[in-house]
Amino acid sequence: MSAGYYLARRGVRTLLIDAFDPPHREGSHHGEPRLIRHAYSGDPVYTEMAVRAHRLWNEVEDMTGTKLLVQSGVLNMADSGVYSFKERMAAAKGQLARCERLDAAGIRERWPELHIPENFEALYEPDAGYLRSEECVRAYRKLALSCGVTLLTTPWYGK
């Protein structure tokens, strides 16, 4: 739906084909929720894309008047002897994505209900959260159709 919308918005004549009527229970978009975070390790382009995606979700919310992104914050924890959040912190700072690195004491102070080993650390992203997946598909469908996208949902396979 989103690809169809962005193509049509650029003036490309677009046909979307789905065996069912999206959103539906037969696709990878089915169910709730989908995590969205900003800090990724590896190529910095992943963090850049995540930050851009967040901005685009906010735009879609504004255009459709639908709440899609819930900024609940995301806490990632790991054994510091096995995994370090150092690379993800650096990537986030490069994109101005807010995040905090916490040791076990800092985690327990902020979330006293968590009982974690002393060797754990965490990366907390206060602006991260989750997407309401099926509402996202509905919102992009509305936008795509308003831009002239043709959506074919007749069961076309197996005939």
N, CA and C atoms as a LAMMPS dump frame, in Angstrom:
ITEM: TIMESTEP
0
ITEM: NUMBER OF ATOMS
477
ITEM: BOX BOUNDS ff ff ff
-5.0000000000000000e+02 5.0000000000000000e+02
-5.0000000000000000e+02 5.0000000000000000e+02
-5.0000000000000000e+02 5.0000000000000000e+02
ITEM: ATOMS id mol type element x y z
1 1 1 N 0.813 -1.189 0
2 1 2 C 0 0 0
3 1 3 C 0.861 1.259 0
4 2 1 N 1.9 1.252 0.813
5 2 2 C 2.726 2.459 0.884
6 2 3 C 3.473 2.682 -0.429
7 3 1 N 4.027 1.63 -1.01
8 3 2 C 4.735 1.789 -2.291
9 3 3 C 3.772 2.301 -3.352
10 4 1 N 2.565 1.749 -3.375
11 4 2 C 1.562 2.199 -4.332
12 4 3 C 1.235 3.67 -4.154
13 5 1 N 1.084 4.084 -2.913
14 5 2 C 0.776 5.483 -2.628
15 5 3 C 1.897 6.399 -3.115
16 6 1 N 3.148 6.08 -2.745
17 6 2 C 4.245 6.968 -3.105
18 6 3 C 4.482 6.998 -4.613
19 7 1 N 4.26 5.886 -5.303
20 7 2 C 4.367 5.889 -6.764
21 7 3 C 3.282 6.76 -7.384
22 8 1 N 2.039 6.565 -6.946
23 8 2 C 0.924 7.338 -7.498
24 8 3 C 1.083 8.821 -7.205
25 9 1 N 1.579 9.139 -6.036
26 9 2 C 1.789 10.538 -5.663
27 9 3 C 2.785 11.212 -6.608
28 10 1 N 3.693 10.407 -7.168
29 10 2 C 4.676 10.937 -8.127
30 10 3 C 4.153 10.912 -9.561
31 11 1 N 2.884 10.508 -9.713
32 11 2 C 2.289 10.51 -11.047
33 11 3 C 2.406 9.201 -11.799
34 12 1 N 2.898 8.146 -11.159
35 12 2 C 3.029 6.847 -11.813
36 12 3 C 1.686 6.122 -11.751
37 13 1 N 1.216 5.665 -12.884
38 13 2 C -0.017 4.888 -12.931
39 13 3 C 0.255 3.554 -12.237
40 14 1 N -0.531 3.227 -11.21
41 14 2 C -0.181 2.122 -10.316
42 14 3 C -1.338 1.15 -10.138
43 15 1 N -1.023 -0.142 -10.264
44 15 2 C -1.974 -1.22 -10.013
45 15 3 C -1.429 -2.064 -8.873
46 16 1 N -2.219 -2.216 -7.812
47 16 2 C -1.861 -3.089 -6.693
48 16 3 C -2.756 -4.312 -6.77
49 17 1 N -2.151 -5.485 -6.632
50 17 2 C -2.903 -6.737 -6.719
51 17 3 C -2.751 -7.494 -5.413
52 18 1 N -3.869 -7.913 -4.839
53 18 2 C -3.872 -8.699 -3.616
54 18 3 C -4.992 -9.73 -3.73
55 19 1 N -4.711 -10.948 -3.339
56 19 2 C -5.727 -11.998 -3.412
57 19 3 C -6.869 -11.756 -2.433
58 20 1 N -6.653 -10.875 -1.475
59 20 2 C -7.66 -10.587 -0.462
60 20 3 C -7.851 -9.071 -0.382
61 21 1 N -8.701 -8.623 0.522
62 21 2 C -9.02 -7.208 0.644
63 21 3 C -8.26 -6.622 1.838
64 22 1 N -7.139 -5.948 1.593
65 22 2 C -6.306 -5.469 2.7
66 22 3 C -6.978 -4.392 3.544
67 23 1 N -6.694 -4.38 4.849
68 23 2 C -5.895 -5.375 5.564
69 23 3 C -6.683 -6.662 5.769
70 24 1 N -5.962 -7.753 5.834
71 24 2 C -6.587 -9.063 5.99
72 24 3 C -5.689 -9.983 6.805
73 25 1 N -6.18 -11.148 7.115
74 25 2 C -5.471 -12.091 7.979
75 25 3 C -4.444 -12.947 7.241
76 26 1 N -4.351 -12.792 5.945
77 26 2 C -3.503 -13.668 5.128
78 26 3 C -2.14 -13.073 4.796
79 27 1 N -1.83 -11.893 5.283
80 27 2 C -0.578 -11.241 4.921
81 27 3 C 0.36 -11.056 6.094
82 28 1 N 1.578 -10.661 5.79
83 28 2 C 2.573 -10.453 6.841
84 28 3 C 2.236 -9.239 7.692
85 29 1 N 1.344 -8.397 7.213
86 29 2 C 0.944 -7.22 7.988
87 29 3 C -0.066 -7.56 9.075
88 30 1 N -0.606 -8.769 9.049
89 30 2 C -1.67 -9.134 9.982
90 30 3 C -1.185 -9.122 11.428
91 31 1 N -2.079 -8.689 12.304
92 31 2 C -1.781 -8.712 13.732
93 31 3 C -1.211 -7.393 14.206
94 32 1 N -1.082 -7.286 15.471
95 32 2 C -0.589 -6.066 16.103
96 32 3 C 0.48 -6.433 17.107
97 33 1 N 1.311 -5.602 17.486
98 33 2 C 1.833 -4.419 16.819
99 33 3 C 3.131 -4.758 16.111
100 34 1 N 3.768 -3.763 15.519
101 34 2 C 5.095 -3.897 14.916
102 34 3 C 6.012 -2.877 15.578
103 35 1 N 7.115 -3.354 16.078
104 35 2 C 8.096 -2.511 16.766
105 35 3 C 8.75 -1.554 15.775
106 36 1 N 8.958 -0.329 16.199
107 36 2 C 9.754 0.623 15.425
108 36 3 C 10.776 1.226 16.379
109 37 1 N 12.026 1.086 16.012
110 37 2 C 13.105 1.678 16.793
111 37 3 C 14.042 2.372 15.827
112 38 1 N 15.02 3.08 16.351
113 38 2 C 15.867 3.897 15.499
114 38 3 C 17.321 3.458 15.455
115 39 1 N 17.832 2.932 16.537
116 39 2 C 19.258 2.614 16.649
117 39 3 C 19.547 1.193 16.157
118 40 1 N 20.338 1.104 15.094
119 40 2 C 20.712 -0.192 14.521
120 40 3 C 22.226 -0.277 14.403
121 41 1 N 22.738 -1.485 14.512
122 41 2 C 24.171 -1.685 14.283
123 41 3 C 24.362 -2.04 12.815
124 42 1 N 25.615 -2.144 12.398
125 42 2 C 25.891 -2.415 10.988
126 42 3 C 25.977 -1.107 10.231
127 43 1 N 25.553 -1.132 9.007
128 43 2 C 25.606 0.049 8.156
129 43 3 C 24.743 1.172 8.728
130 44 1 N 25.275 2.379 8.835
131 44 2 C 24.507 3.508 9.378
132 44 3 C 23.232 3.818 8.59
133 45 1 N 23.136 3.321 7.37
134 45 2 C 21.943 3.582 6.562
135 45 3 C 20.689 2.998 7.217
136 46 1 N 20.836 1.928 8.015
137 46 2 C 19.668 1.341 8.685
138 46 3 C 19.057 2.326 9.689
139 47 1 N 19.907 2.973 10.44
140 47 2 C 19.426 3.974 11.401
141 47 3 C 18.833 5.163 10.661
142 48 1 N 19.493 5.59 9.598
143 48 2 C 18.985 6.706 8.787
144 48 3 C 17.596 6.376 8.238
145 49 1 N 17.417 5.165 7.729
146 49 2 C 16.108 4.764 7.188
147 49 3 C 15.049 4.696 8.278
148 50 1 N 15.415 4.217 9.454
149 50 2 C 14.447 4.111 10.553
150 50 3 C 13.976 5.49 11.011
151 51 1 N 14.895 6.433 11.092
152 51 2 C 14.531 7.799 11.49
153 51 3 C 13.627 8.425 10.421
154 52 1 N 13.951 8.204 9.16
155 52 2 C 13.107 8.721 8.065
156 52 3 C 11.732 8.057 8.09
157 53 1 N 11.688 6.767 8.326
158 53 2 C 10.4 6.055 8.395
159 53 3 C 9.524 6.645 9.499
160 54 1 N 10.126 6.951 10.621
161 54 2 C 9.377 7.546 11.73
162 54 3 C 8.727 8.858 11.284
163 55 1 N 9.49 9.699 10.596
164 55 2 C 8.939 10.965 10.092
165 55 3 C 7.796 10.718 9.116
166 56 1 N 7.955 9.718 8.25
167 56 2 C 6.902 9.409 7.282
168 56 3 C 5.645 8.889 7.972
169 57 1 N 5.795 8.092 9.032
170 57 2 C 4.615 7.631 9.775
171 57 3 C 3.882 8.822 10.38
172 58 1 N 4.633 9.788 10.902
173 58 2 C 4 10.994 11.447
174 58 3 C 3.246 11.756 10.364
175 59 1 N 3.812 11.834 9.159
176 59 2 C 3.133 12.502 8.046
177 59 3 C 1.829 11.792 7.692
178 60 1 N 1.869 10.464 7.632
179 60 2 C 0.672 9.696 7.292
180 60 3 C -0.397 9.888 8.366
181 61 1 N 0.017 9.93 9.621
182 61 2 C -0.937 10.206 10.702
183 61 3 C -1.614 11.557 10.481
184 62 1 N -0.826 12.571 10.161
185 62 2 C -1.378 13.908 9.942
186 62 3 C -2.328 13.931 8.743
187 63 1 N -1.96 13.254 7.674
188 63 2 C -2.784 13.272 6.46
189 63 3 C -4.096 12.512 6.626
190 64 1 N -4.082 11.454 7.446
191 64 2 C -5.277 10.608 7.563
192 64 3 C -6.041 10.831 8.86
193 65 1 N -5.447 11.536 9.815
194 65 2 C -6.101 11.727 11.099
195 65 3 C -6.223 10.439 11.897
196 66 1 N -5.303 9.52 11.651
197 66 2 C -5.324 8.209 12.301
198 66 3 C -4.07 8.021 13.145
199 67 1 N -4.227 7.549 14.371
200 67 2 C -3.075 7.267 15.226
201 67 3 C -2.469 5.934 14.787
202 68 1 N -1.244 5.982 14.299
203 68 2 C -0.572 4.786 13.79
204 68 3 C 0.624 4.391 14.643
205 69 1 N 1.348 5.382 15.133
206 69 2 C 2.604 5.159 15.843
207 69 3 C 2.431 5.519 17.311
208 70 1 N 2.666 4.554 18.17
209 70 2 C 2.589 4.781 19.61
210 70 3 C 4.021 4.836 20.128
211 71 1 N 4.436 6.01 20.6
212 71 2 C 5.796 6.186 21.097
213 71 3 C 5.844 5.786 22.566
214 72 1 N 5.935 4.492 22.778
215 72 2 C 5.955 3.93 24.131
216 72 3 C 7.356 3.859 24.712
217 73 1 N 8.36 4.057 23.867
218 73 2 C 9.735 3.82 24.261
219 73 3 C 10.06 2.346 24.084
220 74 1 N 11.304 2.053 23.793
221 74 2 C 11.751 0.665 23.626
222 74 3 C 13.022 0.475 24.445
223 75 1 N 13.021 -0.582 25.244
224 75 2 C 14.166 -0.932 26.07
225 75 3 C 14.74 -2.25 25.569
226 76 1 N 15.983 -2.21 25.112
227 76 2 C 16.693 -3.409 24.684
228 76 3 C 17.722 -3.742 25.759
229 77 1 N 17.736 -4.991 26.217
230 77 2 C 18.685 -5.394 27.258
231 77 3 C 19.5 -6.589 26.78
232 78 1 N 20.737 -6.656 27.26
233 78 2 C 21.604 -7.772 26.905
234 78 3 C 22.698 -7.934 27.947
235 79 1 N 23.259 -9.116 27.992
236 79 2 C 24.436 -9.404 28.808
237 79 3 C 25.597 -8.631 28.192
238 80 1 N 26.199 -7.724 28.935
239 80 2 C 27.264 -6.877 28.397
240 80 3 C 28.498 -7.677 27.984
241 81 1 N 28.649 -8.897 28.485
242 81 2 C 29.755 -9.746 28.07
243 81 3 C 29.513 -10.405 26.721
244 82 1 N 28.285 -10.374 26.271
245 82 2 C 27.917 -11.016 25.007
246 82 3 C 27.625 -9.982 23.926
247 83 1 N 27.019 -8.866 24.304
248 83 2 C 26.596 -7.867 23.328
249 83 3 C 26.815 -6.468 23.894
250 84 1 N 27.235 -5.565 23.032
251 84 2 C 27.421 -4.172 23.423
252 84 3 C 26.537 -3.278 22.546
253 85 1 N 25.958 -2.273 23.154
254 85 2 C 25.114 -1.322 22.434
255 85 3 C 25.906 -0.131 21.903
256 86 1 N 27.225 -0.194 22.016
257 86 2 C 28.094 0.921 21.632
258 86 3 C 27.883 1.353 20.177
259 87 1 N 27.845 0.409 19.248
260 87 2 C 27.692 0.723 17.826
261 87 3 C 26.316 1.33 17.54
262 88 1 N 25.286 0.799 18.174
263 88 2 C 23.936 1.337 17.977
264 88 3 C 23.821 2.746 18.556
265 89 1 N 24.483 2.997 19.686
266 89 2 C 24.493 4.349 20.274
267 89 3 C 25.13 5.339 19.296
268 90 1 N 26.246 4.953 18.718
269 90 2 C 26.943 5.835 17.78
270 90 3 C 26.081 6.119 16.557
271 91 1 N 25.431 5.108 16.045
272 91 2 C 24.556 5.297 14.876
273 91 3 C 23.397 6.221 15.21
274 92 1 N 22.816 6.052 16.379
275 92 2 C 21.684 6.894 16.795
276 92 3 C 22.118 8.352 16.936
277 93 1 N 23.267 8.572 17.55
278 93 2 C 23.751 9.949 17.722
279 93 3 C 24.015 10.607 16.371
280 94 1 N 24.497 9.814 15.401
281 94 2 C 24.746 10.336 14.056
282 94 3 C 23.473 10.797 13.367
283 95 1 N 22.338 10.263 13.756
284 95 2 C 21.045 10.636 13.171
285 95 3 C 20.202 11.484 14.121
286 96 1 N 20.785 11.897 15.225
287 96 2 C 20.086 12.684 16.246
288 96 3 C 18.875 11.955 16.815
289 97 1 N 18.955 10.628 16.869
290 97 2 C 17.904 9.815 17.492
291 97 3 C 18.229 9.699 18.975
292 98 1 N 17.265 10.036 19.818
293 98 2 C 17.516 10.01 21.261
294 98 3 C 17.62 8.57 21.759
295 99 1 N 18.646 8.318 22.545
296 99 2 C 18.776 7.026 23.216
297 99 3 C 19.716 7.162 24.407
298 100 1 N 19.539 6.235 25.331
299 100 2 C 20.363 6.228 26.543
300 100 3 C 20.923 4.832 26.736
301 101 1 N 22.162 4.766 27.158
302 101 2 C 22.77 3.496 27.524
303 101 3 C 22.755 3.41 29.04
304 102 1 N 22.221 2.324 29.567
305 102 2 C 22.065 2.158 31.012
306 102 3 C 22.773 0.899 31.49
307 103 1 N 23.401 0.979 32.65
308 103 2 C 23.929 -0.236 33.271
309 103 3 C 22.81 -0.874 34.095
310 104 1 N 23.102 -2.004 34.704
311 104 2 C 22.075 -2.749 35.446
312 104 3 C 21.45 -1.901 36.552
313 105 1 N 22.264 -1.128 37.253
314 105 2 C 21.732 -0.283 38.33
315 105 3 C 20.789 0.775 37.765
316 106 1 N 21.15 1.361 36.631
317 106 2 C 20.303 2.362 35.995
318 106 3 C 18.98 1.781 35.511
319 107 1 N 19.04 0.549 35.015
320 107 2 C 17.813 -0.13 34.576
321 107 3 C 16.898 -0.357 35.771
322 108 1 N 17.456 -0.902 36.831
323 108 2 C 16.651 -1.204 38.03
324 108 3 C 16.094 0.061 38.677
325 109 1 N 16.866 1.149 38.618
326 109 2 C 16.392 2.408 39.198
327 109 3 C 15.172 2.926 38.421
328 110 1 N 15.236 2.851 37.112
329 110 2 C 14.142 3.36 36.275
330 110 3 C 12.954 2.408 36.247
331 111 1 N 13.243 1.101 36.223
332 111 2 C 12.189 0.08 36.17
333 111 3 C 12.422 -0.923 37.304
334 112 1 N 12.034 -0.574 38.53
335 112 2 C 12.312 -1.424 39.686
336 112 3 C 11.641 -2.796 39.613
337 113 1 N 10.64 -2.938 38.774
338 113 2 C 9.972 -4.244 38.635
339 113 3 C 10.812 -5.25 37.849
340 114 1 N 11.876 -4.784 37.182
341 114 2 C 12.751 -5.689 36.438
342 114 3 C 13.851 -6.222 37.351
343 115 1 N 14.013 -7.496 37.346
344 115 2 C 15.061 -8.16 38.131
345 115 3 C 16.054 -8.744 37.144
346 116 1 N 17.157 -8.047 36.952
347 116 2 C 18.134 -8.452 35.952
348 116 3 C 19.496 -8.664 36.591
349 117 1 N 20.311 -9.494 35.966
350 117 2 C 21.664 -9.724 36.485
351 117 3 C 22.521 -8.456 36.427
352 118 1 N 23.5 -8.385 37.268
353 118 2 C 24.383 -7.226 37.39
354 118 3 C 25.163 -6.944 36.104
355 119 1 N 25.397 -7.962 35.287
356 119 2 C 26.211 -7.78 34.078
357 119 3 C 25.384 -7.335 32.86
358 120 1 N 24.116 -7.042 33.052
359 120 2 C 23.283 -6.596 31.943
360 120 3 C 23.41 -5.091 31.739
361 121 1 N 23.201 -4.682 30.5
362 121 2 C 23.103 -3.272 30.156
363 121 3 C 21.921 -3.115 29.205
364 122 1 N 21.564 -1.867 28.943
365 122 2 C 20.402 -1.628 28.09
366 122 3 C 20.611 -0.405 27.22
367 123 1 N 19.844 -0.386 26.159
368 123 2 C 19.727 0.785 25.309
369 123 3 C 18.249 1.161 25.337
370 124 1 N 17.959 2.364 25.808
371 124 2 C 16.584 2.837 25.887
372 124 3 C 16.377 3.924 24.848
373 125 1 N 15.337 3.75 24.019
374 125 2 C 14.978 4.724 22.988
375 125 3 C 13.602 5.284 23.333
376 126 1 N 13.547 6.471 23.925
377 126 2 C 12.259 7.015 24.356
378 126 3 C 11.306 7.364 23.215
379 127 1 N 11.829 7.641 22.023
380 127 2 C 10.97 8.003 20.895
381 127 3 C 10.535 6.804 20.063
382 128 1 N 11.084 5.648 20.345
383 128 2 C 10.708 4.435 19.627
384 128 3 C 9.373 3.929 20.179
385 129 1 N 8.849 2.906 19.594
386 129 2 C 7.573 2.37 20.061
387 129 3 C 7.051 1.29 19.144
388 130 1 N 5.77 1.385 18.837
389 130 2 C 5.177 0.371 17.968
390 130 3 C 4.145 0.981 17.035
391 131 1 N 3.989 0.304 15.911
392 131 2 C 3.011 0.692 14.902
393 131 3 C 1.795 -0.206 14.994
394 132 1 N 0.644 0.374 14.8
395 132 2 C -0.611 -0.377 14.744
396 132 3 C -0.744 -0.861 13.299
397 133 1 N -0.227 -2.05 13.056
398 133 2 C 0.004 -2.571 11.719
399 133 3 C -1.208 -2.486 10.791
400 134 1 N -2.321 -2.995 11.212
401 134 2 C -3.474 -3.027 10.315
402 134 3 C -4.035 -1.632 10.065
403 135 1 N -3.933 -0.734 11.047
404 135 2 C -4.334 0.662 10.824
405 135 3 C -3.395 1.331 9.822
406 136 1 N -2.124 0.937 9.849
407 136 2 C -1.166 1.473 8.883
408 136 3 C -1.566 1.098 7.462
409 137 1 N -1.94 -0.161 7.267
410 137 2 C -2.366 -0.601 5.94
411 137 3 C -3.624 0.158 5.512
412 138 1 N -4.575 0.305 6.424
413 138 2 C -5.808 1.063 6.1
414 138 3 C -5.496 2.506 5.708
415 139 1 N -4.594 3.125 6.459
416 139 2 C -4.246 4.525 6.183
417 139 3 C -3.589 4.653 4.813
418 140 1 N -2.631 3.795 4.512
419 140 2 C -1.973 3.867 3.208
420 140 3 C -2.938 3.496 2.083
421 141 1 N -3.862 2.602 2.353
422 141 2 C -4.861 2.258 1.342
423 141 3 C -5.694 3.502 1.005
424 142 1 N -6.139 4.196 2.021
425 142 2 C -6.933 5.41 1.829
426 142 3 C -6.148 6.429 0.994
427 143 1 N -4.891 6.64 1.34
428 143 2 C -4.066 7.592 0.608
429 143 3 C -3.822 7.133 -0.828
430 144 1 N -3.518 5.851 -0.995
431 144 2 C -3.242 5.318 -2.333
432 144 3 C -4.46 5.479 -3.242
433 145 1 N -5.62 5.087 -2.749
434 145 2 C -6.825 5.192 -3.564
435 145 3 C -7.147 6.647 -3.89
436 146 1 N -6.864 7.552 -2.948
437 146 2 C -7.127 8.974 -3.197
438 146 3 C -6.201 9.548 -4.263
439 147 1 N -5.082 8.868 -4.53
440 147 2 C -4.131 9.315 -5.554
441 147 3 C -4.34 8.594 -6.885
442 148 1 N -5.391 7.782 -6.956
443 148 2 C -5.699 7.12 -8.217
444 148 3 C -5.166 5.72 -8.385
445 149 1 N -4.627 5.123 -7.349
446 149 2 C -4.159 3.743 -7.439
447 149 3 C -5.35 2.825 -7.723
448 150 1 N -5.131 1.836 -8.577
449 150 2 C -6.133 0.793 -8.809
450 150 3 C -5.759 -0.391 -7.929
451 151 1 N -6.725 -0.869 -7.152
452 151 2 C -6.495 -2.006 -6.255
453 151 3 C -7.356 -3.163 -6.721
454 152 1 N -6.723 -4.251 -7.126
455 152 2 C -7.422 -5.45 -7.572
456 152 3 C -7.371 -6.475 -6.446
457 153 1 N -8.518 -6.804 -5.876
458 153 2 C -8.547 -7.724 -4.736
459 153 3 C -9.32 -9.001 -5.024
460 154 1 N -9.728 -9.207 -6.264
461 154 2 C -10.464 -10.42 -6.597
462 154 3 C -9.525 -11.607 -6.496
463 155 1 N -10.001 -12.714 -5.917
464 155 2 C -9.127 -13.905 -5.898
465 155 3 C -8.757 -14.304 -7.334
466 156 1 N -7.543 -14.035 -7.722
467 156 2 C -7.091 -14.251 -9.091
468 156 3 C -6.244 -15.5 -9.24
469 157 1 N -5.776 -16.062 -8.15
470 157 2 C -4.906 -17.224 -8.237
471 157 3 C -5.734 -18.519 -8.153
472 158 1 N -5.182 -19.579 -8.638
473 158 2 C -5.823 -20.902 -8.509
474 158 3 C -7.006 -21.104 -9.439
475 159 1 N -7.178 -20.245 -10.402
476 159 2 C -8.309 -20.404 -11.33
477 159 3 C -7.822 -20.844 -12.68
